């Protein structure tokens, strides 16, 4: 097998990183790989399933059917020369762990790996994986905050700290904002606003919101839930 990265080139990517290898082309791996491609990043997709490789071959820089638990197969593909590898194998625990071990032994400098459980994630960390991803857990947390209907979107960006998009609570509509007062009263930071279908702009004290606006607010999940239901007192 030839090194598929030789001869890669092209315009500067929108996400300015070198080519990425994505191992595992299931729902998570395929979604991640195509999103990288959409932002100009060259992606080699790899999976042991010929069917999945065929399905994704048209969307990626290259896609190959290979056994990632075989270190020689990885070396022949030039994986050891790549800075970033995403290990998107989740359900096959043995394959995930063996592949992670191969990547660590090869000296890949930035390894991201999907875990399906706390134990799986702990093993990957112990092996030497740099970043462990728990997409099912993270999605579950996100959806939990969307169920109430007040949040239009939610992202947890650090333990007990997140960002949400929502319609402004009625108590802060139609009056000049006091951003410091909102922080003091509710422990949330008002970040930006979009008027109707317009563009986003920073929120400043003195701005007046309408019921058709959307705002971005940051804080702990509990503080955000409280603010969304009560607003500025």
Buried (B, 14 or more C-beta within 10 A) or exposed (E): EEEBBEEEEEEEBEEEBEBBBBBBBBEBBBBBBBEBBEEBBBBBBBBBEEEBBEBBBEBBBBBBBBBBBBBEBBBBBBBBBBEBBBBBBBEBBEBBBBBBBBBBEBEBEBBBBBBBEEEBBEBBBEBEBBEBBBBBBEEEBBEEBEEEEBBEEBEBEEEEEBBBBBBBBEEBBEEEBBBEEBBEBBBBBBBBBBEEEEEBEEBEEEBEBEEEBBBBBBBBBEBBBBBBEEBBE
